[in-house]
Structure formats: structure tokens, C-alpha cells
Amino acid sequence: MRLLLTSGGVTNPTIRTALVEMLGKPIEESDALVIPTAQWGHPLCSPQTARRTVAARSPGESALTGLGWRSLGMLELTALPSIDRDRWVPWVREADALLVDGGEAVFLTHWLRESGLADILPSLTDTVWVGVSAGSMVLTPRIGSRFVEWRPDEGDETLGLVDFSIFPHLDYPGWESNTLERAHEWAADIGHRAFAIDDDTAIAVTGGEGRIVSEGSWTVLRE
């Protein structure tokens, strides 16, 4: 897969250009599926926040679904175990992009595995994964205990499809827990490569190689 791992979505022209490069065609000629599942695992999310993701009326309301996609559908992972795989797997394979919203990354990890979608991700070589916050963190090895809100086993492990971890929403207005100082404290426990990124920054991964795409602030916390 080609990965566009963001904190806040496609929030500026630089990140949008990276997305178009990954798609290989304009967004307006591309088909996407949005995955809102992570929201159900986080106490700060609600049906109203999910609505803004799934049915955005403008880019300002959702920097995922409000970008002008040719077609847009919803893929709810919690429903997939009760649906025949022969029905939903073609939906995934036909999509140019999977738009994976934020929320709770451990909860999202559980449902990616439970649904069977995690099993087919390695075969989606032409698909672009656009993650927001937890939708990006879910592909890392672990998220750190401070980000865990869903604790069936007290673990913080995620899918590990990339070899680095992400501290999102760096210096987000009003969030005192998301300062650079807190990010360094978080990274001290991570034990491998880690980055702090703000909502105007993304990490683009193609062919296993990552690069920073940013009009904002970011920091390498661990090499």
C-alpha cells in the first residue's frame, strides 16, 4: 500500500499534492471508502463527530471526505464479520483510497483484525491509505499507554506495518497534553523511531520509504 499518515487529514496544498501523487490521478477521478470505526472506541467521539466524517459538506468539515472524491462510500469494520467476504472484499479492492479516521487506535486495530481487512492489506499494492490521527497510528508498532482509551488487555500494540510511531496533534490549540515536552516524555517509553507531527504535517510512505510532507511543525523524537 501507499500510506499517507496524517495528524489532521489533508489540511493544506502540500499534503493534497502528495495524495494526488500517490493516487496517480486527480482526487476528482478517484473512488474512496471512509472507515469511521475508530471513533466508536474513543470517549470524546460521538454520532455527531462520526457524521461530520462520513457526510462532510466541505473540506473544512472533514479533510478526508470533503476533498471532492468521484465516489465515496462507508466501510464500517464492526459490520464486516457478519457479511460474506465475497461481498465486501471487492468493495475494498475497487477503491483507490481508504480514508481511515481517528478515534481509538487499539480499538481500530482489534476491528481491522476481527473484520479480516488487516489480512488483505498487504495485497492492496495500488491502494492509498489516508490515515488521520488513530487512523495513522494504527499502522505503527505501538501507540504508547497515554493514547490508550480502550483497554481490553492493557496493551498498546497496533499493526506494525511501519517501523515508527507517531505522536499526533503536536501543539494543538487548547490541548496542554500535546506539547513537545509531553511528546518527548511519550517517546522515552516507545523504544524505537518516533515522530511528533502537527495537523499540517503528514508522513508519506511509498515502497517502504517515508518522507515528511509538511506546511507545519514536526520533530524527530527518536532515531
C-alpha positions in Angstrom: 0.0 0.0 0.0 0.9 3.6 -0.3 0.5 5.4 3.0 -0.3 9.0 3.8 -0.2 9.2 7.6 -1.6 12.5 8.8 -2.5 14.0 12.1 -5.4 16.1 10.9 -6.1 15.0 7.4 -5.5 16.6 4.0 -5.3 20.1 5.5 -3.1 22.0 3.1 -2.0 22.1 -0.6 1.3 20.3 0.1 -0.4 17.3 1.7 -3.0 17.3 -1.1 -0.3 17.3 -3.7 1.3 14.2 -2.0 -2.1 12.5 -2.1 -2.6 13.1 -5.8 0.9 11.8 -6.5 0.1 8.7 -4.6 -3.2 8.2 -6.4 -1.6 8.8 -9.8 -4.6 10.8 -10.8 -6.8 13.7 -9.6 -8.9 13.2 -6.5 -11.9 14.1 -8.6 -11.3 10.9 -10.7 -10.7 8.7 -7.7 -13.0 6.5 -5.6 -12.7 6.2 -1.8 -14.1 4.3 1.1 -14.2 6.0 4.5 -13.6 3.9 7.7 -15.0 5.7 10.8 -14.7 2.7 13.1 -12.0 4.1 15.4 -14.5 6.8 16.6 -16.6 4.2 18.4 -13.8 3.3 20.7 -12.9 6.8 22.0 -14.9 8.6 24.7 -14.6 12.0 23.1 -16.2 10.8 19.9 -20.0 10.6 19.2 -22.6 10.1 16.5 -22.2 13.7 15.7 -18.4 13.6 15.1 -18.9 10.5 13.0 -21.5 12.2 10.9 -19.0 15.0 10.1 -16.5 12.5 8.9 -18.9 10.3 6.9 -21.1 13.1 5.4 -18.8 16.1 5.2 -20.2 19.1 3.5 -16.9 20.8 2.8 -13.1 20.3 3.3 -13.3 22.4 6.4 -15.7 20.0 8.0 -13.7 16.9 7.0 -10.2 17.0 5.5 -10.9 13.4 4.4 -14.3 13.1 2.8 -14.8 16.7 1.8 -12.0 16.7 -0.8 -14.1 16.1 -3.9 -13.8 12.4 -4.5 -15.5 11.0 -7.6 -17.4 8.5 -5.4 -17.4 8.0 -1.7 -18.7 5.0 0.4 -18.5 4.0 4.0 -16.9 0.8 5.3 -17.8 0.0 8.9 -15.5 -2.6 10.2 -17.7 -3.8 13.0 -20.3 -4.9 10.4 -17.9 -6.9 8.2 -17.7 -10.2 10.3 -21.5 -10.6 9.7 -21.1 -10.1 5.9 -19.8 -12.6 3.3 -16.2 -11.8 2.4 -17.0 -12.3 -1.3 -19.3 -9.3 -0.9 -17.1 -6.7 0.8 -13.6 -7.6 -0.4 -14.4 -6.4 -3.9 -15.5 -3.1 -2.5 -12.1 -2.7 -0.9 -10.1 -3.8 -3.9 -12.0 -1.5 -6.2 -11.3 1.6 -4.1 -8.5 3.9 -4.9 -8.2 5.1 -1.3 -9.2 4.0 2.2 -9.8 7.1 4.3 -9.3 5.9 7.9 -10.5 8.4 10.5 -9.2 8.9 14.0 -10.5 7.9 17.4 -9.0 5.0 19.4 -6.2 3.1 17.7 -6.2 -0.1 19.8 -10.0 -0.4 19.2 -9.3 0.1 15.4 -6.6 -2.5 15.5 -9.0 -5.0 17.0 -11.6 -4.4 14.3 -9.1 -4.4 11.5 -8.1 -7.9 12.6 -11.6 -9.1 13.5 -13.1 -8.0 10.3 -10.4 -9.6 8.2 -9.3 -6.4 6.5 -5.9 -6.5 8.1 -5.2 -9.8 6.3 -5.7 -8.3 2.9 -3.9 -5.0 3.4 -0.5 -6.4 2.1 -2.2 -7.3 -1.2 -3.6 -3.8 -1.8 -0.5 -2.6 -3.6 -2.2 0.1 -5.6 -4.4 1.4 -2.8 -3.7 4.6 -0.8 -4.3 4.5 2.9 -5.1 8.0 4.2 -5.0 8.0 7.9 -6.0 10.7 10.4 -4.6 10.5 14.0 -5.5 7.0 15.2 -6.1 6.0 11.6 -2.3 6.7 11.1 -1.2 5.4 14.5 -2.9 2.0 13.9 -0.2 1.1 11.3 2.7 1.7 13.8 4.1 -0.9 16.2 2.6 0.7 19.3 1.0 4.0 20.4 2.2 4.4 23.9 0.0 4.0 27.0 -1.0 7.7 27.2 -3.1 7.3 24.0 -4.9 4.1 25.0 -8.6 4.7 25.8 -9.9 1.1 25.1 -8.2 -1.4 27.4 -9.3 -5.0 27.0 -5.8 -6.2 27.9 -3.9 -3.0 28.9 -1.8 -3.3 25.7 -0.9 -0.5 23.3 0.3 -2.7 20.4 -1.0 -1.9 16.9 -0.5 -3.4 13.4 3.2 -2.6 13.0 3.1 -2.1 9.2 5.6 0.7 9.6 8.7 0.8 11.9 8.0 4.1 13.6 5.4 5.5 16.0 3.5 8.8 15.8 2.6 11.4 18.4 -0.2 13.4 16.6 -1.7 16.8 17.1 1.5 18.5 18.2 0.8 21.8 19.9 -2.9 21.6 19.1 -4.6 24.7 20.4 -6.0 24.1 23.9 -4.5 20.7 24.3 -1.9 21.0 27.1 -1.2 17.3 26.9 0.1 17.6 23.3 3.2 19.9 23.8 6.6 19.0 22.6 7.7 18.3 26.2 4.9 15.7 26.6 5.9 14.3 23.2 9.5 13.7 24.4 8.2 12.0 27.6 6.0 9.8 25.4 8.9 8.9 23.1 11.1 7.9 26.0 8.9 4.8 26.5 8.4 3.9 22.9 11.8 2.3 22.3 12.0 2.8 18.5 11.8 5.5 15.8 9.2 8.1 16.6 7.9 11.4 15.2 5.7 14.2 16.6 3.6 15.9 13.9 1.1 18.7 13.9 -2.2 18.9 11.9 -0.4 20.4 8.9 2.1 17.5 8.6 2.0 14.0 7.1 4.4 11.1 6.7 4.2 9.7 3.1 5.3 6.1 2.8 5.9 4.5 -0.7 7.8 1.4 -1.3 8.8 1.2 2.4 10.4 4.6 2.3 8.9 7.5 4.3 9.2 11.3 3.9 7.8 14.2 5.8 5.2 16.3 3.9 4.5 19.5 5.9 3.4 23.1 6.0 3.6 23.0 9.8 5.7 21.6 12.6 7.2 18.2 13.2 10.0 16.7 15.2 12.1 13.5 15.2 11.7 12.3 18.7 13.8 9.1 18.4 16.1 8.0 15.5 
